[in-house]
C-alpha cells in the first residue's frame, strides 16, 4: 500500500474522468455523489472539489485498480 503522501489531492470530477478512461461508465448522480459502474463493480465517488487521500485510496481499491 502506498504512503499517504504519494496520493495527490484531486477533485471528484477528475477521479471520474480517470475511471472513465479505465472503462467505467457514469450511471447516475444522486446529490453530491456520482455512481459509476464497470462490469460487476460499482463505485461511488463524492463530487467534491478535493477528495481526501484515504477516500481516494478506498475508491482505487473498490475499482480494482492500482496506484500508477
PDB file of N, CA, C and O in Angstrom:
ATOM      1  N   UNK A   1       0.851  -1.166   0.000  1.00  0.00           N
ATOM      2  CA  UNK A   1       0.000   0.000   0.000  1.00  0.00           C
ATOM      3  C   UNK A   1       0.902   1.236   0.000  1.00  0.00           C
ATOM      4  O   UNK A   1       1.829   1.328   0.805  1.00  0.00           O
ATOM      5  N   UNK A   2       0.634   2.184  -0.898  1.00  0.00           N
ATOM      6  CA  UNK A   2       1.492   3.361  -0.976  1.00  0.00           C
ATOM      7  C   UNK A   2       1.317   4.265   0.235  1.00  0.00           C
ATOM      8  O   UNK A   2       0.293   4.221   0.916  1.00  0.00           O
ATOM      9  N   UNK A   3       2.310   5.066   0.489  1.00  0.00           N
ATOM     10  CA  UNK A   3       2.275   6.037   1.572  1.00  0.00           C
ATOM     11  C   UNK A   3       1.247   7.119   1.246  1.00  0.00           C
ATOM     12  O   UNK A   3       1.047   7.445   0.076  1.00  0.00           O
ATOM     13  N   UNK A   4       0.601   7.672   2.254  1.00  0.00           N
ATOM     14  CA  UNK A   4      -0.415   8.711   2.043  1.00  0.00           C
ATOM     15  C   UNK A   4       0.132   9.900   1.260  1.00  0.00           C
ATOM     16  O   UNK A   4      -0.609  10.552   0.523  1.00  0.00           O
ATOM     17  N   UNK A   5       1.407  10.183   1.414  1.00  0.00           N
ATOM     18  CA  UNK A   5       1.991  11.340   0.750  1.00  0.00           C
ATOM     19  C   UNK A   5       2.103  11.150  -0.757  1.00  0.00           C
ATOM     20  O   UNK A   5       2.256  12.130  -1.486  1.00  0.00           O
ATOM     21  N   UNK A   6       2.029   9.908  -1.241  1.00  0.00           N
ATOM     22  CA  UNK A   6       2.193   9.679  -2.667  1.00  0.00           C
ATOM     23  C   UNK A   6       0.905   9.912  -3.453  1.00  0.00           C
ATOM     24  O   UNK A   6       0.960  10.114  -4.666  1.00  0.00           O
ATOM     25  N   UNK A   7      -0.250   9.890  -2.795  1.00  0.00           N
ATOM     26  CA  UNK A   7      -1.510  10.114  -3.491  1.00  0.00           C
ATOM     27  C   UNK A   7      -1.808  11.612  -3.551  1.00  0.00           C
ATOM     28  O   UNK A   7      -1.688  12.305  -2.540  1.00  0.00           O
ATOM     29  N   UNK A   8      -2.193  12.113  -4.711  1.00  0.00           N
ATOM     30  CA  UNK A   8      -2.498  13.540  -4.820  1.00  0.00           C
ATOM     31  C   UNK A   8      -3.891  13.839  -4.276  1.00  0.00           C
ATOM     32  O   UNK A   8      -4.715  12.935  -4.132  1.00  0.00           O
ATOM     33  N   UNK A   9      -4.146  15.085  -3.980  1.00  0.00           N
ATOM     34  CA  UNK A   9      -5.489  15.534  -3.623  1.00  0.00           C
ATOM     35  C   UNK A   9      -6.110  16.055  -4.910  1.00  0.00           C
ATOM     36  O   UNK A   9      -5.672  17.070  -5.452  1.00  0.00           O
ATOM     37  N   UNK A  10      -7.139  15.353  -5.401  1.00  0.00           N
ATOM     38  CA  UNK A  10      -7.779  15.741  -6.658  1.00  0.00           C
ATOM     39  C   UNK A  10      -9.287  15.829  -6.453  1.00  0.00           C
ATOM     40  O   UNK A  10      -9.812  15.394  -5.428  1.00  0.00           O
ATOM     41  N   UNK A  11      -9.972  16.395  -7.434  1.00  0.00           N
ATOM     42  CA  UNK A  11     -11.418  16.576  -7.333  1.00  0.00           C
ATOM     43  C   UNK A  11     -12.153  15.299  -7.730  1.00  0.00           C
ATOM     44  O   UNK A  11     -11.589  14.407  -8.364  1.00  0.00           O
ATOM     45  N   UNK A  12     -13.411  15.235  -7.344  1.00  0.00           N
ATOM     46  CA  UNK A  12     -14.243  14.096  -7.701  1.00  0.00           C
ATOM     47  C   UNK A  12     -14.422  13.969  -9.204  1.00  0.00           C
ATOM     48  O   UNK A  12     -14.448  12.862  -9.742  1.00  0.00           O
ATOM     49  N   UNK A  13     -14.546  15.107  -9.883  1.00  0.00           N
ATOM     50  CA  UNK A  13     -14.704  15.074 -11.340  1.00  0.00           C
ATOM     51  C   UNK A  13     -13.462  14.503 -12.011  1.00  0.00           C
ATOM     52  O   UNK A  13     -13.567  13.780 -13.001  1.00  0.00           O
ATOM     53  N   UNK A  14     -12.282  14.824 -11.475  1.00  0.00           N
ATOM     54  CA  UNK A  14     -11.047  14.269 -12.031  1.00  0.00           C
ATOM     55  C   UNK A  14     -10.975  12.760 -11.813  1.00  0.00           C
ATOM     56  O   UNK A  14     -10.508  12.026 -12.684  1.00  0.00           O
ATOM     57  N   UNK A  15     -11.438  12.298 -10.652  1.00  0.00           N
ATOM     58  CA  UNK A  15     -11.458  10.856 -10.376  1.00  0.00           C
ATOM     59  C   UNK A  15     -12.378  10.154 -11.369  1.00  0.00           C
ATOM     60  O   UNK A  15     -12.033   9.098 -11.899  1.00  0.00           O
ATOM     61  N   UNK A  16     -13.547  10.736 -11.620  1.00  0.00           N
ATOM     62  CA  UNK A  16     -14.496  10.147 -12.563  1.00  0.00           C
ATOM     63  C   UNK A  16     -13.884  10.086 -13.961  1.00  0.00           C
ATOM     64  O   UNK A  16     -14.038   9.079 -14.652  1.00  0.00           O
ATOM     65  N   UNK A  17     -13.191  11.145 -14.391  1.00  0.00           N
ATOM     66  CA  UNK A  17     -12.544  11.150 -15.707  1.00  0.00           C
ATOM     67  C   UNK A  17     -11.526  10.022 -15.818  1.00  0.00           C
ATOM     68  O   UNK A  17     -11.465   9.330 -16.834  1.00  0.00           O
ATOM     69  N   UNK A  18     -10.725   9.839 -14.769  1.00  0.00           N
ATOM     70  CA  UNK A  18      -9.705   8.788 -14.773  1.00  0.00           C
ATOM     71  C   UNK A  18     -10.360   7.413 -14.834  1.00  0.00           C
ATOM     72  O   UNK A  18      -9.914   6.545 -15.585  1.00  0.00           O
ATOM     73  N   UNK A  19     -11.416   7.209 -14.045  1.00  0.00           N
ATOM     74  CA  UNK A  19     -12.091   5.914 -14.042  1.00  0.00           C
ATOM     75  C   UNK A  19     -12.779   5.644 -15.380  1.00  0.00           C
ATOM     76  O   UNK A  19     -12.799   4.505 -15.845  1.00  0.00           O
ATOM     77  N   UNK A  20     -13.340   6.678 -16.000  1.00  0.00           N
ATOM     78  CA  UNK A  20     -13.977   6.500 -17.312  1.00  0.00           C
ATOM     79  C   UNK A  20     -12.954   6.104 -18.370  1.00  0.00           C
ATOM     80  O   UNK A  20     -13.277   5.346 -19.285  1.00  0.00           O
ATOM     81  N   UNK A  21     -11.729   6.602 -18.259  1.00  0.00           N
ATOM     82  CA  UNK A  21     -10.667   6.200 -19.182  1.00  0.00           C
ATOM     83  C   UNK A  21     -10.285   4.737 -18.978  1.00  0.00           C
ATOM     84  O   UNK A  21      -9.692   4.117 -19.861  1.00  0.00           O
ATOM     85  N   UNK A  22     -10.628   4.184 -17.803  1.00  0.00           N
ATOM     86  CA  UNK A  22     -10.333   2.791 -17.490  1.00  0.00           C
ATOM     87  C   UNK A  22     -11.552   1.894 -17.676  1.00  0.00           C
ATOM     88  O   UNK A  22     -11.588   0.785 -17.142  1.00  0.00           O
ATOM     89  N   UNK A  23     -12.546   2.357 -18.423  1.00  0.00           N
ATOM     90  CA  UNK A  23     -13.675   1.511 -18.783  1.00  0.00           C
ATOM     91  C   UNK A  23     -14.924   1.659 -17.934  1.00  0.00           C
ATOM     92  O   UNK A  23     -15.909   0.961 -18.177  1.00  0.00           O
ATOM     93  N   UNK A  24     -14.916   2.531 -16.960  1.00  0.00           N
ATOM     94  CA  UNK A  24     -16.104   2.740 -16.134  1.00  0.00           C
ATOM     95  C   UNK A  24     -17.075   3.666 -16.858  1.00  0.00           C
ATOM     96  O   UNK A  24     -16.670   4.475 -17.693  1.00  0.00           O
ATOM     97  N   UNK A  25     -18.364   3.539 -16.529  1.00  0.00           N
ATOM     98  CA  UNK A  25     -19.412   4.352 -17.139  1.00  0.00           C
ATOM     99  C   UNK A  25     -20.200   5.029 -16.025  1.00  0.00           C
ATOM    100  O   UNK A  25     -20.555   4.390 -15.034  1.00  0.00           O
ATOM    101  N   UNK A  26     -20.473   6.326 -16.188  1.00  0.00           N
ATOM    102  CA  UNK A  26     -21.280   7.049 -15.209  1.00  0.00           C
ATOM    103  C   UNK A  26     -22.715   6.560 -15.334  1.00  0.00           C
ATOM    104  O   UNK A  26     -23.315   6.640 -16.406  1.00  0.00           O
ATOM    105  N   UNK A  27     -23.263   6.052 -14.230  1.00  0.00           N
ATOM    106  CA  UNK A  27     -24.635   5.543 -14.231  1.00  0.00           C
ATOM    107  C   UNK A  27     -25.627   6.628 -13.832  1.00  0.00           C
ATOM    108  O   UNK A  27     -26.654   6.817 -14.484  1.00  0.00           O
ATOM    109  N   UNK A  28     -25.303   7.343 -12.743  1.00  0.00           N
ATOM    110  CA  UNK A  28     -26.200   8.400 -12.281  1.00  0.00           C
ATOM    111  C   UNK A  28     -25.483   9.249 -11.238  1.00  0.00           C
ATOM    112  O   UNK A  28     -24.390   8.916 -10.778  1.00  0.00           O
ATOM    113  N   UNK A  29     -26.127  10.351 -10.880  1.00  0.00           N
ATOM    114  CA  UNK A  29     -25.617  11.190  -9.801  1.00  0.00           C
ATOM    115  C   UNK A  29     -26.764  11.456  -8.842  1.00  0.00           C
ATOM    116  O   UNK A  29     -27.844  11.887  -9.246  1.00  0.00           O
ATOM    117  N   UNK A  30     -26.516  11.193  -7.575  1.00  0.00           N
ATOM    118  CA  UNK A  30     -27.504  11.449  -6.539  1.00  0.00           C
ATOM    119  C   UNK A  30     -26.902  12.446  -5.564  1.00  0.00           C
ATOM    120  O   UNK A  30     -25.985  12.110  -4.816  1.00  0.00           O
ATOM    121  N   UNK A  31     -27.408  13.656  -5.569  1.00  0.00           N
ATOM    122  CA  UNK A  31     -26.850  14.688  -4.699  1.00  0.00           C
ATOM    123  C   UNK A  31     -25.413  14.974  -5.075  1.00  0.00           C
ATOM    124  O   UNK A  31     -25.116  15.308  -6.222  1.00  0.00           O
ATOM    125  N   UNK A  32     -24.517  14.839  -4.100  1.00  0.00           N
ATOM    126  CA  UNK A  32     -23.107  15.138  -4.361  1.00  0.00           C
ATOM    127  C   UNK A  32     -22.282  13.878  -4.591  1.00  0.00           C
ATOM    128  O   UNK A  32     -21.061  13.906  -4.436  1.00  0.00           O
ATOM    129  N   UNK A  33     -22.932  12.771  -4.958  1.00  0.00           N
ATOM    130  CA  UNK A  33     -22.214  11.523  -5.203  1.00  0.00           C
ATOM    131  C   UNK A  33     -22.499  11.019  -6.610  1.00  0.00           C
ATOM    132  O   UNK A  33     -23.647  11.001  -7.054  1.00  0.00           O
ATOM    133  N   UNK A  34     -21.435  10.609  -7.310  1.00  0.00           N
ATOM    134  CA  UNK A  34     -21.534  10.092  -8.668  1.00  0.00           C
ATOM    135  C   UNK A  34     -21.345   8.584  -8.598  1.00  0.00           C
ATOM    136  O   UNK A  34     -20.357   8.102  -8.044  1.00  0.00           O
ATOM    137  N   UNK A  35     -22.295   7.840  -9.163  1.00  0.00           N
ATOM    138  CA  UNK A  35     -22.218   6.385  -9.162  1.00  0.00           C
ATOM    139  C   UNK A  35     -21.742   5.947 -10.537  1.00  0.00           C
ATOM    140  O   UNK A  35     -22.366   6.261 -11.551  1.00  0.00           O
ATOM    141  N   UNK A  36     -20.628   5.215 -10.563  1.00  0.00           N
ATOM    142  CA  UNK A  36     -20.081   4.727 -11.825  1.00  0.00           C
ATOM    143  C   UNK A  36     -19.963   3.214 -11.752  1.00  0.00           C
ATOM    144  O   UNK A  36     -19.850   2.644 -10.667  1.00  0.00           O
ATOM    145  N   UNK A  37     -19.988   2.566 -12.915  1.00  0.00           N
ATOM    146  CA  UNK A  37     -20.017   1.113 -12.946  1.00  0.00           C
ATOM    147  C   UNK A  37     -19.115   0.577 -14.045  1.00  0.00           C
ATOM    148  O   UNK A  37     -18.942   1.199 -15.093  1.00  0.00           O
ATOM    149  N   UNK A  38     -18.539  -0.602 -13.779  1.00  0.00           N
ATOM    150  CA  UNK A  38     -17.727  -1.327 -14.753  1.00  0.00           C
ATOM    151  C   UNK A  38     -17.983  -2.803 -14.519  1.00  0.00           C
ATOM    152  O   UNK A  38     -17.635  -3.339 -13.467  1.00  0.00           O
ATOM    153  N   UNK A  39     -18.590  -3.460 -15.493  1.00  0.00           N
ATOM    154  CA  UNK A  39     -18.973  -4.864 -15.362  1.00  0.00           C
ATOM    155  C   UNK A  39     -19.735  -5.062 -14.055  1.00  0.00           C
ATOM    156  O   UNK A  39     -20.850  -4.557 -13.921  1.00  0.00           O
ATOM    157  N   UNK A  40     -19.170  -5.778 -13.092  1.00  0.00           N
ATOM    158  CA  UNK A  40     -19.880  -6.034 -11.836  1.00  0.00           C
ATOM    159  C   UNK A  40     -19.452  -5.106 -10.710  1.00  0.00           C
ATOM    160  O   UNK A  40     -19.983  -5.198  -9.603  1.00  0.00           O
ATOM    161  N   UNK A  41     -18.505  -4.217 -10.972  1.00  0.00           N
ATOM    162  CA  UNK A  41     -18.021  -3.299  -9.935  1.00  0.00           C
ATOM    163  C   UNK A  41     -18.792  -1.985  -9.995  1.00  0.00           C
ATOM    164  O   UNK A  41     -19.000  -1.414 -11.066  1.00  0.00           O
ATOM    165  N   UNK A  42     -19.208  -1.523  -8.823  1.00  0.00           N
ATOM    166  CA  UNK A  42     -19.845  -0.217  -8.721  1.00  0.00           C
ATOM    167  C   UNK A  42     -19.069   0.609  -7.712  1.00  0.00           C
ATOM    168  O   UNK A  42     -18.734   0.125  -6.631  1.00  0.00           O
ATOM    169  N   UNK A  43     -18.783   1.850  -8.062  1.00  0.00           N
ATOM    170  CA  UNK A  43     -18.004   2.733  -7.203  1.00  0.00           C
ATOM    171  C   UNK A  43     -18.757   4.049  -7.048  1.00  0.00           C
ATOM    172  O   UNK A  43     -19.278   4.599  -8.019  1.00  0.00           O
ATOM    173  N   UNK A  44     -18.806   4.545  -5.820  1.00  0.00           N
ATOM    174  CA  UNK A  44     -19.432   5.833  -5.537  1.00  0.00           C
ATOM    175  C   UNK A  44     -18.320   6.850  -5.311  1.00  0.00           C
ATOM    176  O   UNK A  44     -17.459   6.663  -4.452  1.00  0.00           O
ATOM    177  N   UNK A  45     -18.347   7.932  -6.092  1.00  0.00           N
ATOM    178  CA  UNK A  45     -17.323   8.973  -5.999  1.00  0.00           C
ATOM    179  C   UNK A  45     -17.983  10.261  -5.522  1.00  0.00           C
ATOM    180  O   UNK A  45     -18.930  10.734  -6.151  1.00  0.00           O
ATOM    181  N   UNK A  46     -17.499  10.841  -4.417  1.00  0.00           N
ATOM    182  CA  UNK A  46     -18.060  12.121  -3.981  1.00  0.00           C
ATOM    183  C   UNK A  46     -17.671  13.229  -4.961  1.00  0.00           C
ATOM    184  O   UNK A  46     -16.518  13.317  -5.383  1.00  0.00           O
ATOM    185  N   UNK A  47     -18.626  14.057  -5.312  1.00  0.00           N
ATOM    186  CA  UNK A  47     -18.381  15.150  -6.256  1.00  0.00           C
ATOM    187  C   UNK A  47     -17.960  16.392  -5.474  1.00  0.00           C
ATOM    188  O   UNK A  47     -18.699  17.373  -5.390  1.00  0.00           O
ATOM    189  N   UNK A  48     -16.757  16.328  -4.903  1.00  0.00           N
ATOM    190  CA  UNK A  48     -16.224  17.428  -4.107  1.00  0.00           C
ATOM    191  C   UNK A  48     -15.023  18.039  -4.819  1.00  0.00           C
ATOM    192  O   UNK A  48     -14.430  17.419  -5.702  1.00  0.00           O
ATOM    193  N   UNK A  49     -14.672  19.261  -4.426  1.00  0.00           N
ATOM    194  CA  UNK A  49     -13.508  19.922  -5.011  1.00  0.00           C
ATOM    195  C   UNK A  49     -12.222  19.194  -4.657  1.00  0.00           C
ATOM    196  O   UNK A  49     -11.298  19.134  -5.468  1.00  0.00           O
ATOM    197  N   UNK A  50     -12.156  18.641  -3.449  1.00  0.00           N
ATOM    198  CA  UNK A  50     -10.983  17.880  -3.020  1.00  0.00           C
ATOM    199  C   UNK A  50     -11.443  16.598  -2.342  1.00  0.00           C
ATOM    200  O   UNK A  50     -12.290  16.628  -1.449  1.00  0.00           O
ATOM    201  N   UNK A  51     -10.884  15.479  -2.769  1.00  0.00           N
ATOM    202  CA  UNK A  51     -11.177  14.192  -2.144  1.00  0.00           C
ATOM    203  C   UNK A  51     -10.002  13.837  -1.244  1.00  0.00           C
ATOM    204  O   UNK A  51      -8.845  13.910  -1.657  1.00  0.00           O
ATOM    205  N   UNK A  52     -10.310  13.453  -0.018  1.00  0.00           N
ATOM    206  CA  UNK A  52      -9.286  13.065   0.946  1.00  0.00           C
ATOM    207  C   UNK A  52      -8.488  11.876   0.410  1.00  0.00           C
ATOM    208  O   UNK A  52      -9.026  11.041  -0.317  1.00  0.00           O
ATOM    209  N   UNK A  53      -7.220  11.805   0.765  1.00  0.00           N
ATOM    210  CA  UNK A  53      -6.348  10.731   0.272  1.00  0.00           C
ATOM    211  C   UNK A  53      -6.846   9.351   0.688  1.00  0.00           C
ATOM    212  O   UNK A  53      -6.741   8.397  -0.082  1.00  0.00           O
ATOM    213  N   UNK A  54      -7.384   9.238   1.893  1.00  0.00           N
ATOM    214  CA  UNK A  54      -7.920   7.954   2.351  1.00  0.00           C
ATOM    215  C   UNK A  54      -9.127   7.531   1.534  1.00  0.00           C
ATOM    216  O   UNK A  54      -9.280   6.354   1.206  1.00  0.00           O
ATOM    217  N   UNK A  55      -9.982   8.487   1.207  1.00  0.00           N
ATOM    218  CA  UNK A  55     -11.145   8.211   0.366  1.00  0.00           C
ATOM    219  C   UNK A  55     -10.700   7.820  -1.032  1.00  0.00           C
ATOM    220  O   UNK A  55     -11.259   6.900  -1.629  1.00  0.00           O
ATOM    221  N   UNK A  56      -9.703   8.508  -1.556  1.00  0.00           N
ATOM    222  CA  UNK A  56      -9.176   8.190  -2.883  1.00  0.00           C
ATOM    223  C   UNK A  56      -8.601   6.776  -2.906  1.00  0.00           C
ATOM    224  O   UNK A  56      -8.810   6.034  -3.865  1.00  0.00           O
ATOM    225  N   UNK A  57      -7.878   6.406  -1.853  1.00  0.00           N
ATOM    226  CA  UNK A  57      -7.314   5.061  -1.763  1.00  0.00           C
ATOM    227  C   UNK A  57      -8.438   4.013  -1.763  1.00  0.00           C
ATOM    228  O   UNK A  57      -8.316   2.971  -2.406  1.00  0.00           O
ATOM    229  N   UNK A  58      -9.516   4.291  -1.049  1.00  0.00           N
ATOM    230  CA  UNK A  58     -10.654   3.382  -0.993  1.00  0.00           C
ATOM    231  C   UNK A  58     -11.329   3.254  -2.361  1.00  0.00           C
ATOM    232  O   UNK A  58     -11.720   2.155  -2.755  1.00  0.00           O
ATOM    233  N   UNK A  59     -11.466   4.354  -3.077  1.00  0.00           N
ATOM    234  CA  UNK A  59     -12.066   4.331  -4.420  1.00  0.00           C
ATOM    235  C   UNK A  59     -11.208   3.488  -5.354  1.00  0.00           C
ATOM    236  O   UNK A  59     -11.736   2.689  -6.128  1.00  0.00           O
ATOM    237  N   UNK A  60      -9.895   3.658  -5.289  1.00  0.00           N
ATOM    238  CA  UNK A  60      -8.977   2.887  -6.131  1.00  0.00           C
ATOM    239  C   UNK A  60      -9.114   1.400  -5.828  1.00  0.00           C
ATOM    240  O   UNK A  60      -9.144   0.575  -6.742  1.00  0.00           O
ATOM    241  N   UNK A  61      -9.199   1.060  -4.551  1.00  0.00           N
ATOM    242  CA  UNK A  61      -9.334  -0.343  -4.139  1.00  0.00           C
ATOM    243  C   UNK A  61     -10.663  -0.923  -4.615  1.00  0.00           C
ATOM    244  O   UNK A  61     -10.696  -2.039  -5.134  1.00  0.00           O
ATOM    245  N   UNK A  62     -11.759  -0.182  -4.447  1.00  0.00           N
ATOM    246  CA  UNK A  62     -13.077  -0.648  -4.882  1.00  0.00           C
ATOM    247  C   UNK A  62     -13.136  -0.838  -6.389  1.00  0.00           C
ATOM    248  O   UNK A  62     -13.823  -1.733  -6.882  1.00  0.00           O
ATOM    249  N   UNK A  63     -12.416   0.001  -7.117  1.00  0.00           N
ATOM    250  CA  UNK A  63     -12.417  -0.073  -8.575  1.00  0.00           C
ATOM    251  C   UNK A  63     -11.550  -1.219  -9.089  1.00  0.00           C
ATOM    252  O   UNK A  63     -11.596  -1.550 -10.274  1.00  0.00           O
ATOM    253  N   UNK A  64     -10.770  -1.817  -8.211  1.00  0.00           N
ATOM    254  CA  UNK A  64      -9.902  -2.911  -8.626  1.00  0.00           C
ATOM    255  C   UNK A  64      -8.679  -2.428  -9.376  1.00  0.00           C
ATOM    256  O   UNK A  64      -8.101  -3.171 -10.171  1.00  0.00           O
ATOM    257  N   UNK A  65      -8.279  -1.190  -9.131  1.00  0.00           N
ATOM    258  CA  UNK A  65      -7.123  -0.605  -9.803  1.00  0.00           C
ATOM    259  C   UNK A  65      -5.959  -0.487  -8.829  1.00  0.00           C
ATOM    260  O   UNK A  65      -6.104  -0.754  -7.636  1.00  0.00           O
ATOM    261  N   UNK A  66      -4.816  -0.089  -9.343  1.00  0.00           N
ATOM    262  CA  UNK A  66      -3.652   0.177  -8.512  1.00  0.00           C
ATOM    263  C   UNK A  66      -3.200   1.611  -8.751  1.00  0.00           C
ATOM    264  O   UNK A  66      -3.555   2.220  -9.761  1.00  0.00           O
ATOM    265  N   UNK A  67      -2.429   2.139  -7.834  1.00  0.00           N
ATOM    266  CA  UNK A  67      -1.890   3.490  -7.989  1.00  0.00           C
ATOM    267  C   UNK A  67      -0.797   3.437  -9.047  1.00  0.00           C
ATOM    268  O   UNK A  67       0.165   2.680  -8.914  1.00  0.00           O
ATOM    269  N   UNK A  68      -0.946   4.240 -10.096  1.00  0.00           N
ATOM    270  CA  UNK A  68       0.042   4.220 -11.183  1.00  0.00           C
ATOM    271  C   UNK A  68       0.636   5.587 -11.373  1.00  0.00           C
ATOM    272  O   UNK A  68       1.487   5.774 -12.242  1.00  0.00           O
TER     273      UNK A  68
END
